[in-house]
Structures are given as C-alpha cells and as structure tokens.
C-alpha cells in the first residue's frame, strides 16, 4: 500500500530517526486482509535488523514508500511483499527501512500486529500468497456482482419509493478540504495517495457534498467557465456521484437541484452537463429535472473521442434557467 509521500514522509522519517513513535493513515489494499485501506498504523523506530514476517515502512523506490511485510532477510538485504501481492520488492538495504508497524486500527478496533493472533495470521498470509490473491479476487468479484444487483433493484420504481421513505437525514454544503481528500480516497484517485492535503480547486469550481454526520453520501461539482472558454463556457454540472448503497433515495436529485438553485442565484441563463448516452438512470434523472439534449459544436471532437477511449459516447444536456 502506498503512503502519502511528497511532504509528510520526510517529517515521519525525521520523527522515527529521533526515536519517536508515529501514527499515520495508509491507503491501498496490498496488505489486505491484515491492514485495510484507510487504517491507522502505529510505527516504532527501526532499531534493529528486521525479522522475517515483520511489517515495515520502507522506501521501495525513490520517493515511493510502502508498508509491506519482510519475506526474506539475507545479510544486509531484505525483500518485502504485500500480503495480497504475488511479487516481491527488493533487495532493499537496511537504511531503506525506517520503522516497524506495531499495531493498526481498523473500524475502531486495535490489532496488535507484531505478536499474538494477528502476527500468526500475517505469517499464514505470507506463506499462502496464491490463496490470499485468489480470495482478494473473489471478494472483488462478489462486490461487483452485488453492486450490479443492487443497482438493478434501485432502478425499480417500487424499490425507489421504499428507499425514499427510509432515506437518512442529510445536509448539502460546500466541501471542506478534508471532504475533498475523502472523495479522492473514496474514488481511489491519485490525490488520495500523493497529496498530504486536499488539492487546490481551480477558479470557478465549487464542490458540494451530501453528508450525514461524518458520513459522505454523495457529491457534485458546479463549474463556471468564463465567456469565450473553449470548448466550454458558462455554468456546468460535473461529477454527480452517490455512494452505491444510498442510490435510489433521492440524494442525487437533491444535489442536482442544489446546483440548479445556485446557478440560478448567480444569474446563469442555462446549466449544461455531459452524460454517457447509455447511462439511463442518470439521463432519466436529468430529464425529470428539465434538462434537454442539445448539440454543442465545440465539444463534437471531444465527445467523438470518447467512443475510441471508452467504447461509449457522451451526450450534452442543457436546462434553461431564465
């Protein structure tokens, strides 16, 4: 699993070099099922040569930091591997190792990884790499299948009516920097791995999130392109996304209405968006809210390129606001 590196890692390395313990959040699934994406791990300074089975923080390549398990030690060299990986990394010198993972916090519960049952489980994963990789693939397949089945159910008018009756209370607000990092992690964007803080939004862009307490349910973006901008100009809606388990509850519709109201309040005459032509649930939502299909000549080349890139085509929709 890759660790945020550009700014935060030198600070962590310096703290470990001073003999301090460090707690940090990791991203990625290469140590599944022992360490999960988003878990918080506690690192102790690397005071002695590691042993086989230890989980260490190391610089596997220039500016690329990993938390992986030691699978081989030979003299002053070590080899590492994630519990869900089949390939090894190394040889690495001992000075490329900075700390040893003692415990991890997953779903609010602490796991002691350097001894006890979780140490034993890690050794089993290390010895049964093909089985772990197979289980990971099976888990991913089951998740995809269940997601598709849930999506079909959520498109049923009867199920949607039931879901909207049990819709959780939520609020829509402008996204905070922490929200942007959570969105990047949720969608597995590079920003979740490479940036120690939220990326800076470009001028004219506002991100809105639907939240329930600390839960992020969905988000949408409103972009104001200056007049004369090519190939886009005016107010555009982007990136409407709702977590799978909350779809069909009207959260996406509320987010779109919020963007419509905001664009209207800013004096926009129209709101535009693009959507994949075969995305019928999204198209039906936009049509319900008054969007109509239009041709934006400046976008023709970009939309035509989608067919070669994705095997699908996007279409442009517009809602007149005044």
Backbone torsions as a table, in degrees:
resi	resn	phi	psi	omega
1	UNK	NA	136.5	-174.9
2	UNK	-86.2	141.9	-177.4
3	UNK	-107.1	141.1	175.9
4	UNK	-54.5	127.8	-166.5
5	UNK	-122.0	-28.2	-163.5
6	UNK	-64.2	-39.2	-177.0
7	UNK	-119.2	-41.2	-171.5
8	UNK	-74.6	-31.3	-175.7
9	UNK	-64.3	-41.5	175.6
10	UNK	-58.3	-34.9	178.2
11	UNK	-67.3	-43.3	179.6
12	UNK	-65.3	-42.7	178.9
13	UNK	-61.3	-41.9	-179.9
14	UNK	-64.2	-40.9	178.9
15	UNK	-64.3	-43.4	178.3
16	UNK	-64.8	-37.4	178.9
17	UNK	-64.6	-28.3	178.0
18	UNK	-82.2	-1.0	179.4
19	UNK	90.1	13.1	-179.4
20	UNK	-91.7	148.7	172.0
21	UNK	-84.5	150.5	-174.6
22	UNK	-133.2	140.2	172.0
23	UNK	-112.9	135.4	-178.2
24	UNK	-150.7	155.6	177.3
25	UNK	-92.2	136.5	179.1
26	UNK	-113.6	152.3	178.7
27	UNK	-122.5	145.0	178.8
28	UNK	119.0	169.6	-175.7
29	UNK	-124.9	14.0	-176.1
30	UNK	-70.1	-15.9	177.6
31	UNK	-105.5	13.4	176.6
32	UNK	-63.4	140.1	6.9
33	UNK	-98.9	8.1	-177.2
34	UNK	-76.3	-43.9	176.5
35	UNK	-124.3	131.0	-177.0
36	UNK	-104.5	161.6	175.6
37	UNK	-57.8	128.1	179.2
38	UNK	89.1	-1.8	177.1
39	UNK	-68.2	154.6	174.9
40	UNK	-103.1	125.2	-179.8
41	UNK	-111.6	151.0	175.7
42	UNK	-109.3	126.3	-177.2
43	UNK	-109.2	136.1	171.9
44	UNK	-106.8	150.1	179.4
45	UNK	-56.6	146.4	179.1
46	UNK	-83.1	91.9	-174.1
47	UNK	-91.7	-21.6	-177.6
48	UNK	-138.6	170.0	177.9
49	UNK	-61.2	137.6	-177.9
50	UNK	-72.8	158.4	175.1
51	UNK	-106.0	159.8	178.3
52	UNK	-60.5	128.9	-178.6
53	UNK	101.6	-14.5	177.1
54	UNK	-68.2	148.0	173.2
55	UNK	-102.3	125.0	-172.8
56	UNK	-128.9	157.3	168.6
57	UNK	-93.9	125.1	-175.9
58	UNK	-142.8	157.5	172.8
59	UNK	-96.3	95.8	-174.2
60	UNK	-73.4	-25.2	177.6
61	UNK	-153.9	163.7	-179.1
62	UNK	-51.0	120.4	178.1
63	UNK	64.2	17.4	176.0
64	UNK	-118.9	109.2	-175.4
65	UNK	-105.9	140.6	-179.0
66	UNK	-134.9	154.7	168.2
67	UNK	-113.2	100.9	-175.8
68	UNK	-135.3	170.2	-176.1
69	UNK	-94.2	141.8	175.3
70	UNK	-75.7	120.6	-178.6
71	UNK	-109.8	-13.4	177.4
72	UNK	-155.5	139.0	175.1
73	UNK	-127.8	125.8	179.0
74	UNK	-140.4	105.3	-177.1
75	UNK	63.6	-124.6	-179.3
76	UNK	-96.3	15.3	-178.6
77	UNK	-118.6	147.7	177.4
78	UNK	-132.2	155.4	174.8
79	UNK	-122.2	141.1	-177.1
80	UNK	-120.2	160.1	173.7
81	UNK	-159.8	140.7	172.0
82	UNK	-73.3	148.3	-177.5
83	UNK	-62.6	-24.0	179.7
84	UNK	-102.7	12.6	180.0
85	UNK	-108.4	160.0	177.4
86	UNK	-109.6	-10.8	-179.2
87	UNK	-108.4	149.8	179.5
88	UNK	-97.0	157.7	175.2
89	UNK	-116.6	129.2	179.6
90	UNK	144.5	-178.2	5.6
91	UNK	-75.5	146.1	175.4
92	UNK	-114.8	144.0	175.8
93	UNK	-78.3	158.1	-178.5
94	UNK	-61.9	-29.5	-179.7
95	UNK	-73.8	-6.5	174.0
96	UNK	-85.3	-4.5	178.8
97	UNK	-103.0	133.6	-172.9
98	UNK	-118.1	-25.1	-177.4
99	UNK	-163.2	160.0	178.8
100	UNK	-112.7	132.9	179.1
101	UNK	-77.0	122.3	179.4
102	UNK	-96.1	-37.5	-179.0
103	UNK	-154.3	164.9	177.6
104	UNK	-137.7	147.7	177.5
105	UNK	-108.8	116.9	-179.6
106	UNK	-125.1	124.5	179.5
107	UNK	53.0	39.1	177.1
108	UNK	81.8	0.9	-178.7
109	UNK	-116.4	139.1	-178.5
110	UNK	-87.0	139.4	175.2
111	UNK	-120.3	119.7	175.6
112	UNK	-82.5	114.8	-170.0
113	UNK	-99.3	-13.4	-176.8
114	UNK	-96.0	4.3	176.2
115	UNK	-166.5	169.2	174.9
116	UNK	77.5	-156.0	-171.3
117	UNK	-64.7	-37.6	-178.5
118	UNK	-73.8	-28.8	172.8
119	UNK	-65.6	-43.3	178.4
120	UNK	-63.5	-42.7	178.9
121	UNK	-62.2	-37.8	178.1
122	UNK	-65.4	-38.4	178.5
123	UNK	-66.4	-36.7	176.9
124	UNK	-64.2	-43.5	177.7
125	UNK	-61.6	-40.0	-178.4
126	UNK	-63.9	-37.3	-178.2
127	UNK	-83.6	-19.9	-177.0
128	UNK	-115.8	47.2	-175.5
129	UNK	-54.0	-48.2	-179.7
130	UNK	-58.5	-38.5	-180.0
131	UNK	-66.4	-42.5	179.7
132	UNK	-62.8	-43.2	178.7
133	UNK	-62.7	-39.9	177.9
134	UNK	-64.6	-43.8	179.4
135	UNK	-63.4	-38.4	178.6
136	UNK	-64.4	-43.2	177.6
137	UNK	-63.1	-41.1	178.7
138	UNK	-63.3	-42.5	178.9
139	UNK	-61.2	-43.3	178.7
140	UNK	-63.4	-41.2	179.5
141	UNK	-64.3	-44.8	179.2
142	UNK	-62.4	-38.2	179.3
143	UNK	-65.0	-42.2	-179.8
144	UNK	-66.4	-42.2	179.5
145	UNK	-63.5	-46.5	-179.6
146	UNK	-64.0	-34.6	178.5
147	UNK	-65.6	-41.2	179.0
148	UNK	-66.8	-40.6	178.9
149	UNK	-64.7	-41.6	178.6
150	UNK	-63.7	-39.4	179.2
151	UNK	-61.2	-40.6	178.7
152	UNK	-65.1	-41.3	178.2
153	UNK	-63.3	-41.5	-176.7
154	UNK	-67.4	-19.8	178.2
155	UNK	-83.0	-9.6	177.7
156	UNK	-72.8	132.7	-178.6
157	UNK	-60.6	-39.9	-179.5
158	UNK	-64.6	-45.9	-179.4
159	UNK	-65.8	-39.6	179.3
160	UNK	-62.1	-38.3	178.1
161	UNK	-63.9	-40.6	177.3
162	UNK	-66.4	-42.4	-178.4
163	UNK	-63.2	-38.4	-178.3
164	UNK	-69.2	-24.3	176.2
165	UNK	-70.8	-29.5	-178.9
166	UNK	-108.1	21.6	179.3
167	UNK	-63.5	133.1	179.4
168	UNK	-71.0	155.6	174.9
169	UNK	-71.1	135.3	-179.5
170	UNK	-148.4	164.5	177.4
171	UNK	-125.6	155.6	175.8
172	UNK	-114.9	128.9	-178.7
173	UNK	-149.4	166.0	176.9
174	UNK	-67.5	137.6	-175.5
175	UNK	-67.3	139.6	173.6
176	UNK	-86.7	166.9	174.9
177	UNK	-54.7	-39.4	177.6
178	UNK	-64.0	-37.5	178.2
179	UNK	-61.7	-39.6	-179.0
180	UNK	-65.1	-37.7	176.3
181	UNK	-66.3	-40.0	179.1
182	UNK	-65.0	-38.0	177.4
183	UNK	-63.8	-44.6	179.9
184	UNK	-61.9	-39.9	178.5
185	UNK	-67.6	-43.2	179.4
186	UNK	-58.1	-44.8	-177.2
187	UNK	-89.7	2.3	179.4
188	UNK	57.9	45.5	176.9
189	UNK	-84.6	156.1	179.2
190	UNK	-56.0	-30.0	-179.6
191	UNK	-59.1	-29.8	-179.3
192	UNK	-67.6	-25.1	-176.9
193	UNK	-101.7	-30.4	-168.5
194	UNK	-103.2	-17.2	-174.9
195	UNK	-111.2	131.6	177.6
196	UNK	-78.4	-11.7	179.0
197	UNK	-140.8	170.8	-177.7
198	UNK	-64.3	142.8	176.8
199	UNK	-66.2	151.4	179.3
200	UNK	-77.2	128.1	-179.6
201	UNK	-73.5	140.8	177.7
202	UNK	-67.9	158.6	179.2
203	UNK	-58.0	137.9	177.3
204	UNK	90.7	-7.3	-177.1
205	UNK	-101.2	132.0	173.1
206	UNK	-126.1	129.5	177.4
207	UNK	-100.9	130.6	177.1
208	UNK	-116.0	140.5	-179.5
209	UNK	-124.9	147.1	170.4
210	UNK	-101.3	120.8	-175.4
211	UNK	-129.3	150.5	172.3
212	UNK	-126.7	101.7	-173.4
213	UNK	63.1	-121.2	177.7
214	UNK	-94.6	-0.4	-179.2
215	UNK	-82.7	134.6	175.2
216	UNK	-97.0	114.5	-175.4
217	UNK	-95.4	-31.9	-178.1
218	UNK	-176.0	171.0	177.5
219	UNK	-154.5	165.0	178.7
220	UNK	-153.1	159.0	-178.9
221	UNK	-125.2	141.2	173.6
222	UNK	-117.3	120.1	-178.7
223	UNK	-116.6	131.8	176.5
224	UNK	-106.6	103.1	176.6
225	UNK	-84.9	137.3	-178.9
226	UNK	-65.7	155.1	177.6
227	UNK	-58.2	135.5	-179.5
228	UNK	88.2	-3.6	179.0
229	UNK	-66.0	138.3	-179.5
230	UNK	-117.5	132.4	4.7
231	UNK	-92.4	6.1	-178.2
232	UNK	-118.5	150.5	173.8
233	UNK	-151.4	149.5	179.0
234	UNK	92.9	-161.5	-176.8
235	UNK	-91.9	128.9	-178.6
236	UNK	-129.3	141.5	174.2
237	UNK	-98.0	131.3	-179.1
238	UNK	-130.9	154.5	160.0
239	UNK	61.0	32.6	175.9
240	UNK	-61.3	121.0	-177.8
241	UNK	-144.0	136.0	176.0
242	UNK	-129.5	138.1	178.1
243	UNK	-56.8	141.4	-171.3
244	UNK	-52.3	-46.2	-174.0
245	UNK	-71.1	-10.4	179.3
246	UNK	-107.6	6.6	-180.0
247	UNK	-74.8	151.9	-178.5
248	UNK	86.8	-1.1	-177.6
249	UNK	-98.8	0.3	-179.7
250	UNK	89.4	7.6	-179.6
251	UNK	-69.3	-43.1	177.9
252	UNK	-61.0	-42.0	178.5
253	UNK	-61.8	-41.1	179.3
254	UNK	-64.9	-38.8	177.3
255	UNK	-63.5	-43.9	179.7
256	UNK	-64.3	-44.0	178.6
257	UNK	-59.9	-36.5	179.0
258	UNK	-63.2	-42.8	178.7
259	UNK	-66.1	-41.3	177.5
260	UNK	-59.1	-46.4	-179.6
261	UNK	-63.3	-40.2	-179.2
262	UNK	-66.7	-43.7	178.8
263	UNK	-64.0	-39.1	178.1
264	UNK	-63.9	-43.4	-179.8
265	UNK	-63.5	-26.8	179.7
266	UNK	-86.2	1.1	176.5
267	UNK	85.4	15.1	179.1
268	UNK	-69.1	143.9	178.7
269	UNK	-88.2	-21.5	-179.8
270	UNK	-156.3	159.0	176.5
271	UNK	-126.4	128.7	-177.1
272	UNK	-117.6	160.8	176.3
273	UNK	-160.3	166.3	170.6
274	UNK	-123.3	148.8	-179.1
275	UNK	-148.6	147.9	177.3
276	UNK	-64.1	135.1	-174.0
277	UNK	-59.6	-32.0	-177.7
278	UNK	-90.4	5.3	178.5
279	UNK	-87.9	77.9	-174.2
280	UNK	-64.0	-40.2	178.8
281	UNK	-59.4	-43.2	179.8
282	UNK	-67.6	-43.4	-180.0
283	UNK	-61.5	-40.9	179.0
284	UNK	-63.0	-39.0	177.8
285	UNK	-63.5	-47.2	-177.8
286	UNK	-64.9	-39.9	178.2
287	UNK	-63.9	-38.9	177.7
288	UNK	-59.7	-33.8	-177.3
289	UNK	-92.1	8.9	172.2
290	UNK	97.9	10.8	177.0
291	UNK	-80.9	143.8	179.6
292	UNK	-128.0	150.2	179.8
293	UNK	-72.1	134.4	179.3
294	UNK	-137.2	166.7	175.1
295	UNK	-108.9	123.1	175.5
296	UNK	-109.4	101.7	-171.4
297	UNK	-55.9	-37.2	-176.9
298	UNK	-65.9	-19.9	-177.9
299	UNK	-94.9	-4.0	-173.6
300	UNK	-54.9	-46.4	-177.5
301	UNK	-65.4	-41.7	-179.6
302	UNK	-65.5	-43.6	-179.0
303	UNK	-69.8	-34.8	177.3
304	UNK	-65.7	-33.6	179.8
305	UNK	-67.7	-21.4	179.7
306	UNK	-62.0	-33.5	-177.5
307	UNK	-62.3	-43.7	178.6
308	UNK	-70.6	-33.7	-175.6
309	UNK	-81.1	-45.0	-173.9
310	UNK	-112.8	-13.9	-172.2
311	UNK	76.2	12.2	-179.5
312	UNK	-138.5	160.4	-178.5
313	UNK	-120.6	139.7	173.3
314	UNK	-93.6	152.8	174.6
315	UNK	-123.3	159.3	180.0
316	UNK	-100.5	138.4	176.8
317	UNK	-126.0	149.6	-179.0
318	UNK	-138.7	141.7	172.4
319	UNK	-121.4	124.3	176.5
320	UNK	-78.0	132.1	-176.8
321	UNK	-105.0	-16.8	179.5
322	UNK	-156.9	NA	NA
